Amino acid sequence: MCSVFICHNPQAAAADCPVAVHRRGDLSAAVSGFVGRHTELQQVETLLSAGEARLITLVGPGGIGKTTLAAEALLRFRIVSNRRVCWARLARLAPDADTDSVAEEVMRSVARGDVTGQPAWEGMVDALVGNDAMDTRQTVLVLDKCEHVLSGVAHLVAVLLSSVPGLTITATSREPIGWIDEHIVTVPPLPVDQAVDLFRQRAELIGRSIPDDHEQPTIAEQICRHVDNNPLFIRLAAARLRHQPPAIVLRELTGDVDDIRMHWSHGARAGVEDRHRSVHDAIAWSYLLCTEREQLLLDRISVFATASDTDGADIPSGGAEADAIRAVCADQSLPAGDIDRLLERLVERSLVSTHISSTTVRYFLLESVRVFARDRLRRRDDDLDETRLLARHRRYYRDKVVAGQEIWLGPEERIWFSWVNSAWENILIGIETSFDEPTEIVVGLETVAVLMAWLVPFFGVANRAATSLAERALRAIRHIDPASTRLRVDATALMAWNAIWQGEIADAAQLLDECVAHCVSDLELRRTWRDTPTADIGLPAAVEFSWGIELMCELHPAAADVLSRARRKFADAGDRAGEQRSELFEGLACAVTGDPERAVRTARRHLDRAIAAQACWSLDWAEVVWLYAICVHGEINEAMRAGQTALKQFFTKGDTFSALWFIPFNLIALGHTVTRQLASGDGDPAQLWQAATEIAHMCGMSAVLHRAHGIAPTKLNWFGQEFELAAAVATKVLGEDAFAAAMQRGEALRPEFDELRKFLLDAGAIYQSPSTVRRGGADPSRWHELSRAEREVAVLAAAGWANSAIAARRGSSIRTVDAQVAAVLRKLLIANRLDIIGHVPAELEDRIAVEAGQRPRRSRNRSTPNP
């Protein structure tokens, strides 16, 4: 028998080798217990059972549970294989101990009797080979906690594996051993449900059970996520419950300058090593093993946004590419050419985490490591201090965001949009930290202006966040930087544009008046500037553009001329993106204000440019405008056929936002079709009835569009007029009662069950009972990557609840719900709320139906946009 066996059960261990267990102190598995880890257990057991792996190293950050996982896996393996398992704990060795010192420690752990006077190598090999001819079992040697003696361990491993046939070594370490045929098993943070289970177990252990109400389990989950779902940190967080309730523990975990986890009192005084007695100690042990330049880079990386190892997303938000880290962190003491190598070493040491896709690597710090490193950064006395690093960070992301304007109407649009999604948290950090530095607010405002120009109107993304940040920046910069008038005016004009799409026409008009007040000195002209839209009074291009949109929504015949003027001004200023955006809406303005020939010409020109440029997202919008143009020109059948083809392409690409603009398009097309057929008297009654019914459905669906994206097409005069005309002709065919009933069915077409997509793709389908239509082919796999709180928010969002209503229901702030909805979209890899249902498990459909029926109705005219 070996001297030390792995033990999960204290009684079983005592019966097997009681003296060795108590003498060696190997009680970690018995004390800590074991939760989950099914995937990693299977991976280790498979490697052990196959018999071909000579060195298996469990690698992960401090406290992640490597020793406990090794103990559990080897206990199970020993039971089924009857192989001998010897355990050597190397924690007490001094850092950088040589191979002889490691060998002596291993010999003391595995020797079967008195080894006094026997050479360490001889005694160790004899113990592992065995001299009992009747005992033919092969041996598994566990080398626990190797990271501080890697050089000595690496040499010992090489010698042992060549000297002892059939020996398998299982090591636990914060970085790999480095042997040529090493099998590395990465030990990640616990999955969310297992982390919460562990937290609740530890809370019960100290007499502070977590009740099964609707709030406390959610708080427990949030605590676990803030401590990175790390088992050691979860145990330390649960220990805090002896002194305060979970809600206060959660408030201590801000992830920012006021986070106090590093100052938590030490946990257990017995049964744990010093390095595992606090969050600070666990991270500091790895930090002190780093070189000075590795430490410096780690500290500087802390200015980037954190991310999570359990997000499950291919492109997580948070962290940064190596290019960003070089741009922000490099200087003379840390040359850019050395940063890639240093990053790899920090990853090896389990201090920096990575998300690796087929084309990119993103580096990030888990929240606890970031808090530790950010504290170290503030204590440094370097030329490149925290303030300068944040300024570099801010400008890097500003420049990347602004550069995206130049690739609009080109093949790189999708790449830029994906980058914005992945960099979103860092972009927000750049904007928000600009408010802390008066001289930096301009940088933040430049960033948020581009977001308002592109993400909000074209993709329906984060409109509340972008508008709120813009308002804060404008308030701050107004009193600080008089030289930034043009930037302030442009940003205000973009806010007006976004307000128009949200149906806030009066707000948009007020914002445009503010712009003119900054640009026009003549008081009389300030008062009458709207009276002569054909005259150029010297307004900037951005103001002209938003004014043109306002006029278009009012069906003003000069709308296209103002947008054309904006296009020319953007072109003169070298703003290619603004020029293309103006041309797009110039075509739309021609269509809605009754100039079909010009509409077709302008829309065709823009579409041809998009096709030639191999554009992606902008091509979708160009097609939408082109279809409007040929529809009002009279080529309705061609427009509807082309529209169905484009619609399928939109949904295939996941561009639900653009696709949903086909609701007003279909309304216009069908309205004109029915009108013409009634006028000619040769329409087929059955086809007229079907077309009129579809119009009624889409009249109801427009309300769904508003709920889903925070846009209000029926408040725009140009659509409102078409809406009224189409509704009138449909009512003429159906009668008032049938039209009202069909419109109600349209309102019941719930996006949470994917019914809008199905309806739009099948123009001939008339749902008799929309609520019975069930989603099909959905992939709910990513749903389980959401936290419990995010799942609750996602259910309500899928049921059509506004963020403000969700916040009231859950007793949280709107900002919190905004962030949760944004996290849901990011983790599910979708662009908007309408796609959430594709990831909701089937068993929640009935609940969504109930929540949709209980959805609060808005009691005020001002819309509440959702991200």
N, C-alpha and C positions, 0 to 999 in steps of 0.2 A: 504494500500500500504506500502511496505517496504521503508526504508529511502534511500537506494542506490540500483540502478539497474545497471546491466551490460549494457554498451553501446558501440556499434560499430560505430554508426553514431552520431556525436555530436548534430545534430539538433533533432534527435529522442530522445536522452537523455535529452536534454533541455526541450522538450515537456513533457516528462514523469515525471521527478523529477529534475528540473533544479537547485533548491537551494542545494539539497543534493549533486549533482554531483560536483558543483563548490566548495562547502564547503569541501567535502571529498577529492577532487583532484584526483578522479579515472578516469584519462584521458588516461591511458596507451594504451587501445585498439584503441581509436580514433587517438592518435598521431602516433602509430607505424604501423597501418594498419595490414592487414593479408594476408599472402601468403601461399598457399598450405596446408600442414598438413592434407591431406584427411584421412589417416589411423588413426592418433591419434584422429582426430575429431570424426570419426565413433566409435572408441573405447569408448570415453567419452560419446557420445550420447547414445550408446547402454547401458552402465552401468546406466546412468541416467533414461533412458526410462524404463528399466526393473524394477526399483523401489526397487530392493533388496539390492543394494549397499548402505551402510550407510556412509562409508568414502571412498572417491576417492582422491588419492593423485597423483598429477602430479609432477614427479621427474626428475631432470636433472641439468646440470651445470649452472652456472651463465650466463645470457644473452641468453639462448637457446630458450626462448619464452614461458615459462610456463604460465605466467600471461596472455599474449596475447591469447594463446590457450584456457585457461579457459574462458576468456571473450567471445571469439567467440563461443565456444561450448555452454555456458550457455545462450548466446543471442539466438541462434537457438533453444535451448531446451525450453526456456521461451516462445518463440513465438508459438510453437506447443503444449505446455503443460499447459500454463497459470499458472504455478507455481510461487510462490514468490521467488525472489533471493536476498539475502542480502550479502553485501560484506564488509569484515573487513580487513583492511590493517595493518599488524603487523610490517612493516619495521621500524617504528620509535621507537619501543620498544628496550630497552637496551638488549644486549646479556644476556642470562640466566635469563630473567625476570620470576618471579614466576607466578603461575596459577592465583592469584588474579589480578596481573597487566594485564595479557592477557585478563581476563574476563572483566576488566574495559574498555580496548580498544575495545573489541568486543561489549560491551553494547553501547558505544558511537557511534559505527558505525551502529547498528541495531535498537536502540531505536527510537520510533515514536514521542516522544515529550520531554518535559523537564524531565530529570531524576535526577535533583538535589536532593541530600539527599537520593536517593533510593539505596539500596545495589546493587552492580554490578551483582551478580548472579541472584537476583530477577528480576531486570530490563531486563537482557539479556534473561532469560527464558520467561518472559511475552511477550517480543517483538517477540520471535521466535514462541511461542505457539499461540499468538494472542488472543484478547478478543472480536473480532467481530463475533458474531454467524453466520452472513451471509457470512463471508469469510472462506470457508472450504478448501482453498488451502493449500497444504503442502509447507514447506519452504526448500530452498536450501541455506545453509550458506557457503560462500567462505571465507576461512582463507588464505590470500595471504602472502607469504614470511614467512615461519615458521621456517626455518633451525636454526636460532639463539636463538629460544625460545622453543625448542622441548619439554623439560621437562614440562614446563607450558602448552603447547598446548596439549600434550598427556593426561594429567589429565583432562583438560577442555573438550576434545573430549569425553573421557570415560563418564564423568558426563552428558554432554549434550545429548549424544545418548541414555543414559538410562532414561533421564528425559523428553525428548521431542519426543513423538511418531511421526513417519513419517518424522523426520528431516533427511536430507541428507547433509553431510559436504563434500565440495570439497576443498582440500588444495593444495597449491603450495609450494614446498620446494626443497632444494638441496639434502635432504635425507628423507627417509620415516618417518612418524610420529611414527610408532611402535605400533599402535592399533591392536588387535588380528585379526580382520576381515577386515583389510585395503586392498583396491584394489589399486594396484600401476600401474600407467600408466607412462612408461618411455618415456620421450620426447627426441628424438635423434636429432642430427644435421639435417639440411634440406637436402633433396635430391639435387643432383647437379643442376638439371634444376631449381628448386625452389630457390636455393641459388643465382643463376645467375640472375633470375628475380628480386629478392629482391635487389641485388647489383645495377642493372640497374635502378630500381625505385628510390633508394636513390641517385644515381648519377644524375638522372634527377631533383630531388628535389633541388639540389644545383647548377643546371645549367651546369652540365658536363655530358651530355648524352653519352652513349657508342654507337658508330656507328656500323651498321650491316655489317662490312667488314669481311674478313676471319681471321683477326688477333686479333682485340680488344675483341670480345666475348671470344676467347680462353684465353686471358690474364685475363679477368674478372673471368673466371672459375678457373684459377690457383690461383688467389688471394683468391677466396672463399674457395678453398680447403686448402690453407695454413692457413687460419683463421678458419679451422675446420667446415666450413659451419654453423657457429654459427651466428644467426641473429644479435645479438648485435655487434659482431666483424665485421660482414659485414657492418653494418651501420657505424662503426668507420673507416673501411677501405675506404668506399665510401667518407666519409668526408675528407679524405686525398687528394681527387681529387681537392679540392679547391686550393691546393698548388702545385700539380705536376701530371703528366700524369700517367695512369695506369701502364705503363711499369716500372716506377721508384718505384711506390708503391710495385709492385711485387718483385723488387730487394731488397727492405727492408725486405722482408719476407723469409729469408734464412733458418730459422729453426735451425741455428747454433749460434756460438759465436758472429757473427756480425749482428744478427737479431735485429732490433730496434723497434719492435712493442710495447715493454714495455715502450718505451720513446716517443711514439706518444703523441702529445698534446691532452688534454682532448677534448671530443666532446661537445655535447650540454650542455649549462649551465642552461637551464630551461626545466622542463618537465621530467627530469630524476633524479633518486636517485644518491647520491654520489658514491655508489658501482657500478654503471653502466656507469660512465663517462669515463672509459678507460679500455683497456684490462687488465692492471695490477690491477686496482681496483676490477674488477669483480672476478679475480682469488684470489687476496689477501683476499677478504672477506671470502671465503671458507677456505683458508689456515689458517687464524687467528683463526678459529673455531676449528682447529685440536689440538690435544695434541702435546707436544714437540716430542715425538717419532714418531707420525704419520707424522709430518713435516719432520723429519729426513729421514724417509723411502722414502717419496715422493721425496725429493731432490736427494737421492741416485739413485732412479729408473730412473732419468733423463739421466743416461749414456746409457740406452737401447734405441733402435730405436723406433721412434714413429710409430703409425699406424693410420688408419682412421676408424671412426665409420660407414662410408658409403661404405666401400669396397665391402660388400656383399659376400665376399669369406668365405668359411667354414674354411680355414686355411690361414689367412692373413699373410703377411710377415711384421714383426715388433712386438714389444712387447716381452714378455717372459713368460715362465712358472714359477710357484712358485719356482721350484728347482733352476732355474737360478738366480732368485732374491735372494734367500737365500744364494747361493754360492757367489754372488758378493757383497751383501749389509750387511751381518751379521757381527757383531763384539761384543765386550763386552757391548757396549752401546745399541746394537740392536740385542739381541740374536736370533739365527735362529728359536728357538721354538716359538717366538712371532710374526714372520713375517707374517704367514698366517692370524692371527687374525687382525693384523694391515692393511694388504692388504684389507681384507673384510671391515674394517671401512673406508678406503679411497675410496673403490668402493661405499659404502653407501653414502659417502659425495659427490659423483659425481666428484671426482678429478682423480680417476683412472678408466679407462674403461676396459671392458673385451670382449673377443670373446670366446664363450663357444660352443664347439662341443660335440659330443656324448662321447668323451673320454678325452678331454683336456680343460683346461682353460688357456687362454693367457691374461696377464695383460699388459696394455699399457697406455701411456699418450698421449692425443691429443697434437698436435704440440704447441699450445699456452701455455698449461700447462707445457709442457716439457721445453719451453724457459724460463718460469717463474722459474721453479724448478732448472734448470741448473744454472741460475743466482744466486739463493740462495745457491746452492752447492758451487759455486766459492767463496762466501763470508764467508763460514764456516771456522772455525779454528779447524778442527778435525784431528785426526791421520789418519783416513780413508778419505783422501781428494780425489779430482777429479782425480788426477794422479794415485793414488793407486787403485781407483775404476775402472778406465779404464784398468789398468794392470790386475786386477782380471777378468774383463769382457773379455778381449782379450784371456786370458788363458782358461777360461771356454769354449769359443766357439772353440778355437784351439783343446782342449782336446776332445770335442764332435765330431768335424769333423774327427780328426785323429782316434778316436775309431771306426768310421764307416768302416774303412778298415778291421777290424777284423770280421765284420759280412757279408762281401761279400761272396757269395756262401752260403747263409743261409736264413731262413724264415724272418729275421728281416730287410732285404734289403729295402723293401718297406717302413717300418716305418722310417728307417734312411733317405731315400730319401725325404719322406714327411716332416720330421723334417728339413732337409736342406732347403727345399722350404719355410717353415714357418719362419725359423731363418735367411734367406738370408740377410736381411738388417743388422741384428746384426753381422753376419759373416763378411760382408763388413766393418762395423764400426771397428771391431777388427783388420782387415788387414790394413785399411787406417790409423787408429790412431797409428799403430806400426811405421809408417814412421816419426811420430813426436818425437819418443823416440829412439835414436840410439841403446840403449841396448835392444830394444824390436823388432827390425826388424826381428830377427830370428823367433820370434813367428808368425809374419804375414806371413813370407815365408813358414813356416811349414804348415800353414793353406792352403795357396793358392796352394801348391804343391799337396795336397790331392785332391783339387778341379780339378786340371788339370789331375790328374791320373784317376778320375772316372767320374765326371759330364760331362766334355767336350767330350771325345771320346765315351762314352757309352750312353749318353743321349742327346748330342748336346746342352747342356745347358750353356749359358753365357760364351761361349768360348772367346769372345772379352774381357769381363770383367776380367776373370781369367788370360788370357795371359798378359793383360795390367798391372794388379796388380803384376804379377810375374816379369815382366820387371822392374817395378819401384823398387820392393824389391831387385832384383839382383843388380841394379845399386847402390842402397844405401848401401847394405851390403858389397859390394866389397871393400869399403874404410873404413869400420868400424870394421868388425869382422873377422879377418884372421882365427880364429878357426872354422869358419862355412864352410870350404871348401867342405866337403862331402855334406852338405845340398845344397850348391850352385850348386854343380855338379849334384845332383839328380834333382833339380828343372830345371836346364838347359836341362837335358836329357828329362824331361817330356815336356818341351816346344818344343823340337825337335820332339817328338812323335805327338804332336798336329799339328805342322807345316806340317808333312807328310800327315795327313788326310785332311788338307786344300790344298794340292797340292803344297805346298811350299818346294819342294825337296831340292833346293839349300840352302834355309835358314836352313832346318833341318841338312844338311851336315855341314854347318858352326857351328851350335850349338854343334854338336857332336865333331867337331874338338876342340872347346873350352873346352869341358869336358875332352878330352884326354890330352890336354895341362896342365890341372890341375892335372891329375892323373899319367902322365908318365914323368919321368925326362929325359930319353934318347932322345936327339934331333932327331936322325935318326929314332928311333921308332915312334916318333910323326909324322914324315913325311910319314912313310910307314905302319902305323898301320892297314890300311884297306886291305893290301895285303894278310894277313894270318888270315882269320876269324876263322879257326879251332884252332888256338893257343890261349891259355889263357894268356893275357899279364897283368892280374891283374886289369882289369877295374871293377868298381862297378856294382852291379846288374842292377841298373837303366839305366846305359849307355849301358850295354850289351843288355838289353831289347829293347831300342830304336834303337840300331844298328841292332838288329835282324829284327825289323819292316822295317827298311830302306832296308836291304838285301832282305826281302820278296817282297817288292814292286819292286825291281830290278830283281826279279826271280832268285836270286842267290841260288845255291843248298845248300849253308852252312847256309841259314837263320834259318832253324829249329834247327841246332846244336847250333847256337848262342843263340837262344831263350831257348833251353834246358839248356844251361850253365847259362843263367840268372835265370831260374827256380831254379836250384840247389843253386845258390848264395843267392837268396831270401830266400829259405828254411833254409840255414845255418844261415842266419841273423835273423831267426824267423819272417820274413815278410810273413805271410800267404797270404795276399791279393796279393802281388807282385808275389808270387809263382803261385797262381791260374791264375792271368792275363797272366803270361808267358806260362803256360800250354795251355790256350785257344788259344793263337796266335801261339804256336808251332804246334798245330793241323792244323790251317789255313795255316801256312807256308808249311807244308808237302803237303797239298792239292794243293796249287798254284805252288809249285816248282817241282811237278811230282813224289812224293813218296806216291802213293795212299794207300799202305798197312799200312805204318806208320801213314798216315793221319787218316785212319779209327780207328786204335788202339788208337792213342792219343786222337782224338776227342771223341771216345766212352768212354774212361776213364774219361775225363772231364765231359761229359754229365751225366754219371752214378753218379759222385760225386754231381753234381748239383741237380739231382733228389733225391738222398738219403738225401741231406741237405735241401730239400723242399725249394729250392731257388726260387726267383721270377724273378727279372730282369736279373740276370746272367744266369738263365736257358734259357731265350730267346736267349742270345748270344751263349750259348753252343749248342742250337739246330741249329742256323744258321751255325756254324762251322761244326757240324755233317752232315748237309745236303750237304754242299760243299764237305765234304770228301767222302760221298757215291756217290755223283754225279760224281766226277772225278774217282772214283773206278769203275764206269761203271753201277751202279745200278740207272740209271737215272729215270726210271718210279717210283720206290719206293721213290726216293728223291723228285720228283715233287708231289706225293700224300701226303707225309709227310709235304712237304713245304706248301701246301694249308691248311692243318689242323693247322699247327703252325701259319700261317699268320692270320687266323681267330682269333686265340687266342690272337695274338699280338694286333690286332685292338680292340678286346673286352676289353683288359686291358688298352687300350689307348697308347700302346707303338708303336707309329708311326715311331719313329726313327729306332728301330730295324727292323720293318717291311719293311722299305724302302730299307734295304740291300738285300731284295729279288729281287730287280731289277737286279743287277749283277748276282745273283744266277739263276734267271730265264733265263737270257741271256745265261749263260754257259750251263744250262741244255737243253734249246731249240736248242742252237747251236750244241751241241753234238748229239742231237736227229736227227736233219735234216741232219747233216753230215753222220751219220750212215745209215739213210734211203736212202740217195742218193747213198752211196757206195754199198748198198745191192741191189738197184734197185727195191725194193718191197714196197716203200712208197706210200701211197694213195695220189694222186695229190692234192685233196682238203685239206687234213690234212697238207701236206707240205706247201701249200699256206698260210693256216691260221697260222701255226707255224712261217713261215718266216715273215709274216705281224706283228705278235706279237714281233718278234725280232726287227724289224724296229721301232715299237712303243717304245720299251724299250730303244733303242739307243737314241731316242729323249728325253725320260723321264729322262735319266741320267743327262741332263742339268738342269732339274727341281730339281732333288735331290741336285745338287750343289747350286742352288739358295736358296733352302729352308733351308739348314743346314750348308752351308759354308764348305762342304767337296767336294773334287774333285776326284772322283774315276777314271775318264778317264785319269788323270795325273799320276796315279799309273801304273807302267809297267805291273804288273801282271794282272790288270783288263784291261788295254789298249790292251794287246795282245788278251785276250779273246774277247774283244769288236770287234777288227779287224777281228778275225776269224769268229765270229757269223755274223757280218755285211757282210763279203764276201760270206758266204754260203747263207744268206738270199737274197743277191743281185743276186746270181746265180739262185735262184728259181723265184724271182719276176721280175728281170730286173732292170736296174739302175733307170729308171724313176719311176716305181711303188715303189721301195724301198725308193727313196728320198721323194716321196709323203707321204708314210706311216710314215717315220721318222718325217716329219713335223707335221703330226697329233699327234705323240707322244709328240713332243715339245709343242703342244697346249693343252695337257692334263693338265689342270690347277689344282694345289692343292687347290686353293681357292674355287673350286666347288666340292672338294672331289673326283675328277675323278681318281686320282692315286689309292686311296683305292678301288674304284669300279673296276678299271681295274685289279688290282692285285688279288682281290677276285674272279674275273670271268675271268679265263685264256682264255676262248673261246670267250670273247666279243671283237669285232672289231668295234670301234666307227667310223662311217662314218663322223660325225661332232662333234668332242669333245666339241666345244663351246656350243652346244645345250643341253649338259647334265647338269641337274640342281640338286642341292643338295636336299636331302630329309631327313625328320625326324630330322632336326637340332633343337636345343634348344637355341633360341637367348636370353633367359631370362637374362643372365649375361651381355649381351652387354650393357645394360643401366646402369651398374655399372661403365663403363668407363667414364672418363672425355671426353670433346669434343675433346681436343687435342689427347688423346689416341685413340679415335675412328678414327680420321683422319689418324693417324699413322697406326692403325690396318688395315684400308682399303688398304693403300699402301703396307703394308707388305703382306697382303693376295693376292694382285695382283702381288707379286713377286719382289717388289722393294727392293734393298739392303739398309741397314741402311744409308750408305753414300749418296745414291741417295735421300732417304727420307729427310735427313738433308739438302741437297742442295735445294730440292724442298720447304722445310718449312722455310729455312733461320735460322736453329738452328744448334747446334753443334752435332757431331756424338755421343758424350757422352750422351747428352740429349736424343737423339733418342734411344740409347742403353737402357737407363733407362726406356723410355716409352714403348718400346717393351717388356722388362722384366716385367713391370707392367701389360701390356695387358695379357701376358701369365699367370701371377700369378692370376689376378682377374678372368680370364676365366677358371682357374683351368685346364690348358692344358700344355703340355710339349714343344710344338714347333709351328712354324708358320703354318704348314700344317693344324692344327686343328682350326685356327681362324675362318675359314668360317663356321664352325658349329654353330657359335654364331652371325653371321652377319645377320641382317634382310633382308628378301627377296627383299625389295625395293632397296637395295644397290647393287644387283647383276649386274645390267647393268653398274653401275658406275665402279665396280671392273673390268668388262670386258674391259671398255674403258681404265682404268688405266693400266691394264695388257698389252694392245696394245701399250701404250705410255711408257712402262718401259724402262729406259735408258739401253743401252748395255754397258758392261764393256769394257773400251778401253785399259786396261793393263792386263798383265798376272797374276799379284799378286791378289789373291782372297781377298774379303772383307767379312770375316765371320760374321754371324749374331747370336745374342743370340737365 
